[in-house]
């Protein structure tokens, strides 16, 4: 087996850049805090949640754990873990699972990278309390600047004891134990919005769904302008989130089908639920994918995108640029990419370069809507 070195882990196929890392101080602190428990754990008793690129999972295996179960919301993260496992000789020693009993049944130790949203933390905590061994210990780590007292409040709803460890390299670990009765699952979240359709647009979301069940302000600005678009039979919602764009396209164009794609498992589940809630589930196909990697070159004529501008907690344009390039690859000549983006990001040059000639459809102080045409 190759010598294991956390610093050698890569983010690929995720965006790689000098200021983006596959392992951070929180990963290291979690592994050090769990070291003794990992060495004495039995097979199948350890679960890892929120591992970005494999550092926690492979670090736990290196420390002595066996049969580690892993949940990563991002398919890109799953693929990065798999690539790092192959490189470091850990193939076949962990299993990837959805957020549920397959992940937590019988588990006595959970290593958790604290998520960005309180809703995501609550859904994870609910599942642990409902499905893990009653004696489970949860080690939840994060960067101090991103940790809020409300995180402890959420954990206290599901565990009898929650304590905070000492900070190290600007990271800290919360330890939760003593599972409480979790009550009914509070997910999916539900909301309705007036978007000038005969009925309100019904949105559904799970804990890790970006933006929850809210109508993103950029999407709200985009939707009325999509009435001027002319998809011919089929459309793609790239980065579908809670499914608001996919459902709107299907509702306003009864003759088309929509393929909605996202790397997030929570987004895929939410989009399916949103489509069903709006009565268009039969015309919205939802796919978990890294960008548009499963789609062939030059096969699509209409794509809609509201791109993210964060990679984890880091503001970074790399993900948006990756999605622009994917759209440029799969669009057929004459096909269009409709995009809404934060005006200060000035993406027009990148869209011209990666997709094709780009015109502005609308702009306000916060957002810009553009259409980019594939020419060849």
Buried (B, 14 or more C-beta within 10 A) or exposed (E): EEEBEBEEBBBBBBBEEEEBBBBBBBBBBBBEBBEEBBEEBEEBBBBBBBBBBBBBBBBBBBBBBBBBBBBBBBBBBBBBBBBBBEBBBBEEBBEBBEBEEEBBBBBBBBBBBBBBBBBBBBBBBBBBBBBBBEEBBBBBBBBBEBBEEEBBEBBBBBBEEBEBBEBBEEBBBBBBBBBEEBEEEEBBBEBEBEBEBEEEBBBBBBBBBBBBBBBBBBBBBBBEBBEEBEBEEBBBBBBBBBBBBBBBBBBBBEEBBBBBBBBBBBBBBBBBBBBBBBEBBEBBBBBBBBBBBEBEEBBBBBBBBBBBBEBBEEEBBBBBBBBBBBBBBBBEEEBBBBBBBBEEBEBBEBBBEBBBEBEEBBEEEEBBBBBBBBEE
